[in-house]
Amino acid sequence: MMNNLALKKHLAQPKTSWQLCLLAAIGGIAAAAIVILFTFSIKELQSLYQLLVDNYIKSDVVSRMLLPIIGALVILIIATITGYQYLRTGIPFVLHRLKVAYGVMPLRNTLNQFFGSTLAIASGFSVGREGPAVHLGAACSSYIGNKLGLPFNTVRTLCACGIAAGISASFNTPVAAVIFVMEVILREYKVYIFIPIMIAALVGSMITHGVYGPAHQYEFFDKIELTAIHYPILVVFGITLGILAFIFNKNLTTLIQFANKYSLKKRLLVAALITAFFSALIPAAISTEIQFSQFSTEFSQPMTFVLLLLFAKLVMTITALGLGIPGGVVGPILVIGAISGVVAAETIVTFIPGDNLPTDYALMGMAGFMAATLNAPLAALLAVVELSGQLEVIVPAMLVISTACVSSGQFFKNRSVFVMQLEVQNLLYRQPPIEKSLQRIGVLAAMNSQFELVESDNVKLLTERYLLSEGNTLLISQSVDDPASFIWHQARVSEDNDVQSFDNHTLVAIESRATLAEAYAALSDARRGAVYIYQQDKSKVLGILSFAQIRRFLLEGNTRL
């Protein structure tokens, strides 16, 4: 028991330790395993009705139209079984759970995410794998921490580790996964969090490497050949991508807000019909991410067809995600960015010839559109570097990303699509700076274990015990009216160290997994007093944490309170 408590006290501190790194690796293994199972399930489901997995383009018209409709109906059946109130999934929901529950995911949401997204992707909806990977990875890793009863600040870190492992396992891009978590999910850079997340991402990548080999789905990009002559064009292209990102985010969130008034059945069936229509009109538009990206960078088609393809993918993605089809947004926006790049290449090819212009500009489009849509410039930059396997992409990609983000954010007030989704869905995600700071340390790491349980609140007895311990021991007693309640007797001392009287504060019970944020919330109204820490049994006090200690932590940032 004592060893277990000592470990939890150690993990409650905001610092890197081998124990936390080991937990991160275990969580990374669990997250990678479920993401691989998720990917395998998609491919197996596709193999039931296709000779070649992902071969939507060569399917007949009737099959392409029926697939999304059947998929939507089965998703509705699963939603009925698991409960409609558990349908919120994906990265926005993970951000919300990090705010309200330290990343712990409800089981039914996780089931809906796994089965619903499997069906959605396999049946041709324009949704990606990374949203489910984030949700599933967070659920697996945080479940381990929650099951072990670890402090909530550790559970939050493990949730972030699971997200990194899930993304890394999906795309085989460990560096981009780490930056995505720090830039988009946590939105902070702390070394004690960074190292466990890095380990989890590495574990996810190694497992993917062991199962599928070293290749990933975007390795078909040729060596980039963009030179300084293209830089002015890339600036214009970046501004265009910023505008396109604003249009995408605005229409997606507007549709989410508008569709909330309609039942889920109507929404999913409308999304299925729109997907079926475009799949019949443009077969390439229903393809999954890998084949669609290859098609959009290797084909030679008239400009009107490419523009129609871009429009179809925009509409299909907005309607699928906006109407509630479970899945991610990052995969589709990479495809939309790639098609935009092909459009740009086809526009300038008569002025600046080049053999690799479609692939080069497709890569730039992926970087710029992802950065402006998610408001994550560094994650987008590292993603295209790892996906293409080329360091030469850095300079032109930085040019496109910076202009896309500036034009989208400054001139159109565009923000991250995840933040905009959270706001229209009325899901909490913002944290006051004080709360965010206090959540980094658990109460076990800050509590004062030097206390004495006295049998009486007699002033003479309290004075004797106070003087005997030289004021180094906190004095508490059990309430006469409620034996499960404790009272802290705080001495008032004069300048010459004479005890004048005692202030009596009823202690608030706080579970040992809590952070300083919960303790602060319990005492913030009175701005005085203290809480007592318990583990399972409220009648057994582990330690005392006063409001003065919390205030000192906020002012001095000292973990040794």
N, C-alpha and C positions, 0 to 999 in steps of 0.2 A: 504493500500500500504506500509506504513511504517512498520507495523507489519510483513508483508510478507518479506520485505527487511531485517528486523532485524533477522528474522529466517534464511534466506539464508546466512547472514553474520556469524551467529552462526555456521551453518552447514559447512561453508567454512573453519573453523578452524580444524586442525588435532587433535581432542580430542573427547572423548566419551561424549555423552549427552543423556538425556532421549528421546529427539526428534529423534535422529539418531537410538536409540534402537527401538523406536516405528515404525519408517519406516522400519527397518530391520525385525521386526515381521510381518508387513503388506506384505512386499516383500516375506518373507518366506511362508506366507499363500498362496499367489498367485502362487509361485513356486511349492509348494507342491500340490496345487490343479491341476495344469496342468500336473504334473508328474503322479498323480493318474489317471487323465483322460487319459493320454498316456498309462498307464498300463492297464486300463479298456478297452481301444480301442483294444489293442493287444489281450486280452483274448476274447473279443466279436468277433473279426475277426476270431480267431482260432475256436471259437464255431460254426461258420458257416459251417465248413467242417470237424469237428472232434467231435466224441461222448465225448471224454475226452480231456479237454484242455491240451496242451503240449504232447499229446500222439502220438508222431511221430513214436516211435519204432514199434508200432503195426499196423501202417498204411501199406497199400499194396504198392508194389514197384512202380507202375505207379503213385500213388498219391504223393509219396515222391519225385519222379523225376519231376513231373509237377509243384509242389508248387513253388520252387524257380524260375522256368522259368516264370510262371504267375506273380509272385511277381515282377520280374525284369521288365516285360512289363508294369505293372501298375505304377511302379516307374518312368519309362520313360514317361508315359502319364502325370503324375503329374509334372515332370520336364519340359515338353513342355509347360504346362499351366503357371507355375510360372516363367519360364525363366531359361535357362541353366546356365546363369552367376551367379545364386544364389544357386548353388549346394554345395558350401563348407560349411560344417557343423562340429559339434562335438567339442571336447576339443581343438584341434589345432586352429580351427577358433576362438574360444572364447579367447584363448591366444592372437591371432592376433588383435582381436577387442579391447581387453583391452589396447593394445599398441597404436592403431590408433584412437580409438573412445571411450575410457573410458568404454568399455563393452557394448555399445549400439548395439543391433543386428538388422540388416535389417529384415523387416517383411517377405519377401519372403524366406529368408534363414530359418527363424523359421518355416514357413509352410512346406518347404521341409524337415526339420528335423523331424517334428511331423509325417506327413503322410508317408514320405519315410521310416523312421525308424520303424514305426508301421508295414508297409508292409514287410520290410526286416526281422524283428524278427518273425512275424507271419508266414512267408513263409519258415522259416528254415535256413536262412543265419546265418553264424557263426559270429554274431555281438552282442554287449551287449546293455543294457539299460542305463548304466551310462553316456555314451557320449551324447545321446539325453537328459538325465536328466540334465546334466550340461548346455547344450545349451538352453534348454527350461527354466530352472530355471533362468539363467542369463538374458534371453530375458524378462521374466515377471518382474523380480525385477528392472532391469535397465529401463524398459519401464515406470514404476511408477515414478522413479526419473526424467526421461527425460520429461515426460508429465507434471510434477509439476514444471519444469524449475529449478531444484536444481543445485547447483554448480557441476562441473564435477568430482571433487574429491569425492563428496558424491555419485554421480551416480556410480562411480567405486566401492566404498564400497558396495553399494546396489547390484551391479552385483555379487560381491563375496558372499554376503549373499544369493542371489538366488541360486548360485551354491551349497553352503553348504546345503541349504534346499532341493534342488533337489536330491542330493546324499543321504541325510539322509532319505528322503521320499522313495527313491528307495530300499535301503538296511536296513533301520531302524538302522543305525549306526551313531549316531550324533557326537561322539567323532572323529571317523575316518574321517567323512565328514569335520569337522573343520580343522583337520591336513592336509587333502588332499588339501584343498583350500590354506592354508598357505604355504605348502611345494611345491605343484605342480603348482598351478595357480598363486598366488601372489609372491611366493618365498621370503617372508619376514614375520617377526613376529613383529607386532606392537600392543600394548595393545588397542589403540583406535579403531583398526580394529577388533581385536580378539573378543572383547565382543559382538558387533553387529552380527558378523558371528556366534558366539556361540548361541546367541538367535535365529537366523534364523534356525540353524540346529536343535535346540530343538523344535521349532515350527513345522518343517517338520516331525520330529520323532513323536511328539504328534499327528499330524494329521494322519500319517500312522497307529499309534497305535489305533486311534479311528475308522479308516475305516477297517483295516485288522486284528486288534488284536496285541498282543505283539510279536507273533512269526515272524521269518524271515526265508528265504529260506535255510539257512545253519545250522539249529539247529539239524540236524540229527547226527552231530559229537558226538561220545562218549567221555567220559572223557579221556584225554590224559594220556598215561602211559610210555612216554619216560623217560629213566633214564640216568645216566652218562655214561653207557656202550654204548649208542647210539651216544654220542657226536662226537667221531672221524668219524663215518659214516656220521653224519650230516654235518661235515666240507667238506667231499668229495662230498656229495650231493649238498651243496651250491655252490661249484666250478662248478659242472656240470650244475646247474641251471643258473649260470652266463654265461657259454658258450652257453647254449640254448637260453638265452635272447638275446645275441649278434646275434646269427643266425636269430632269429625271427625279431629283429629290422632292421638288415641289409637287409634281404630279402624283408621285407615290404616296406622300403623306396626305395629300388632299383626298385621294381615293380611299385611303384607310379611314380617314375621318368621315367621309361620306358613306362608306359601306357599313359603318357600325350600326346604322339604323335598320339594316336588313339581317335576316337570319343567316346562319352559317350555310344552310342548305342552298339558299339562293346564290350566295356569294361564290361558293365552290363550283356550282354548276355553270354560272356565268363565266368564271375563269376557264373552266373546261371547254366551253363552247368557243370562246375567243381563241384559245390555244388550238383547238381542232380546226378552226377556220384558217388560221395562218399556216398550220401544218399542211393543210391541203393546198393552199396557194403557194407557199414557199417551203418545200420539204427541209431545206437546210436550217430553217429557223427553229425547228423542234429538236434539233440534235443536242446531245449533251455537250459539255464544255470542250472536251478534248477534240472531238471530231469537228465540232463547229469552228474551233479556233484554227485547226489545220485547213479547213475548207476556206475560211475567210482570208487566209494569207497565201494560199497556193493557187487559187483559181484565177481565171482570166475571163471576166464577165463585163458586160456594158455597165456604165456608170449608173444608169437608171435601176438596174437590178441590185447593185450594191446599196444604193440609197434605200430601195424598198426593203432590202434585207435588214438594214440598220433600223428602219422604222418598225418593221415587224418585231425585231428583238426587243426594242424599247417598249412597245405596247405589250408584248407577251410577258416581259419581266415585271412591268408595273402592275398589270392586272393580276398576275399570279400572286405576287407578294402582297399587293394592296388588298386583294379579296380573301386572303387568309390561307393560301396554299403553303404548307410547311416547307421550309427550305431556306437557303442562304442567298445573300445578295452579291457577295464578292465574286463568285464565279461568273455570273451573268455580266457584271460590270467590266470584268476583264475582257469578255467576249465583245461587249459593246464598244469598249475602247479600241480593241483590235480592228473591228470593222471600220470605226471612225478613222483609224490610221490608214486603212486600205483606201478609203474615200480620199483622204488627203494625198496619198501617193498617186492615185489615178489623176488627181487634179494637177499635180505639178510635173508629172512624168514627161510631158511635152516640152517643158522648160529646162528641167534638170534630169536627164536620163540616168538610169541606174538599174542594174539587174536585181538588187535586193531592196528596192524602195518599198514594196508592199510589206515585207517582213519587218524592215527597219521601222517604218512608221506605225505598223501594227503594235510593235513593242512600245514605242513612245506613247501611242494611244492608250495602251493598257496602264502605263505608269501614270499619265496625267489624269485620266478619267477616274482611276481608283483613288488617287490622292485627293482630287477635288470632291468626289462623292463622299468619301469617308472622313475627309479632313485629316488625313494621315500621311503627310508627305514622306516621312522617313520610312515608314512601313512599305509604302508603294515603291520607293526607290530600291530598297533591299529585296523586295519581292521580285521585281523584274531582273535584277542582277542575278539572283539565284535561279529563277525560272529559265533565264537564257544562258546562264553559265558564262557570262561575259562581263569583265570589268570595264570594257570600252563603252558600255552603255551608260556609265555613270554621268558623264558631263552632259550629253544631250538630254538624258532623262531628267537631270536636275533642272535644266532650262525649261523643259515642258512642264514639270511638276510645279515649279515656282510660279510661272505665269498662270497656270491653270488655277492654283490655289488662291493667288492674289486676285485675279479677275473674278473668280466665283465668290470669294468671301467679301471682298471690299465693295464691289459694284453691285452684287446681287444679294448680299447678306446671307449667302448660303452657309450652312453648317453641316456637321456630320449627319448622314442619313439616319444613323442609329439614334442620335439625340432627338432628331425631329420626329422619329417614330415613337419614341418614349413620350414625348410631349403630347402628341395627338391621341395617344392611348391612355393618357393620364397615369402613367407609371412613374413612381419616384426614382430618381437617379442622382439628383444633386446632393452633395454633402457639404454642410458648413465646414469651414476650415478647422474649427475647433474639434468637431466630431471626427473629421478625417484624421486629425493628428492623434486623438485619443484612442482611435480604433487600432492603432499600430501596436499597442502594448496591452497585455492581459492583466487583470487584477491580481493574479497570482504572483506576477513579477514585481508588483508595486506594493503589495500589502505589508503591513507591519505585523509580524508574528510574535512580537514581544508584548503579550497581554496577560493579565491575571483575572480570573473569574472569582470575584469576591461574593460572599454570601449576604452581605448587608450594604445598604447605602448610607450607613451611619457616617457622618462627617468625620468623627474622631478616628474611626477605623480606616476610612479612605485616606486621611492625612497620614496615618502611620504607615500604610502600605506605600503611599507615594514617596514619603521620605526614605523608606527602607530601600526602595529601588532607585532612589536619586532621580526620580522623574523619568526613568528610561522605560518603564513598563506601563502600558495602558491598563486602566482599571475598568472592568465591566461587571455588571451583575445581571441576573435574570429578573425579568419583570414579575412582580407579585401577581398581577392579574393574568399574565400570559407567560407560562414557562418557556414557550418557544420564542419569546421576544427578549432582546437584550438591550441594556442601557449602558452607554459610555459616560463615565464620570470624568469630565475634563477639568483639571485644576486651574483655578485662577491664581496666578503667582504675582506677588509684588516685586518691586525692583530689587529688594534685598532677599529674594527667593523664599519669602514666607508665603505659605498657602493661605489664601484668604477665604476661598469658597470653591464649590464645585458646580459646574454647569452639567446638567444631565440631558443627554441626547439619546433618544430612541434610535437604535441602529436599524438601518434598512438592510434586509437580506438580499445578497447578490450571489448568484451561482458562480462557481469557480471558473467556468469557461468564459465568462463575460470579459469585456475589455473596460478600459477606463471610461469609454463613452457611455456605457450603461450606468456606471457609478456616478458620473457627472450628471446624467439626466435625472437620477434619483435624488440628487442633492442640489440641483441648480436653482430651484425655487427658493429654498431656505438659505442657500449659500453658506451653510454651516453644517456641523454634525459630521456623521461618518456612516459608512456601510460596513457590514461584516460579511466575510466570504465563507461560504459553505460548499461542501461537495456531497450531493445527494441528501444528506441528513441535515436539516435546518437547525437541529439542536446542538450540532457540533461546529464550533467556530474555528476556522482555519487561520483567520487573520483579520485585521482592521484596516480600513482605508478611509482617511478623513478627507473632507473637502479641501482643507488647507494643503494636503499633499498633492491633490490633483491640480490645484491652482499653482503650486510650486513647479509641477511638471510643465504646465503650459508656459510659465514665465521663463524657466531655466532650461527646459528640455532634458532634465536629468532623470534617467530611468531608475537610479538608486534613490528612491524617495525617502 
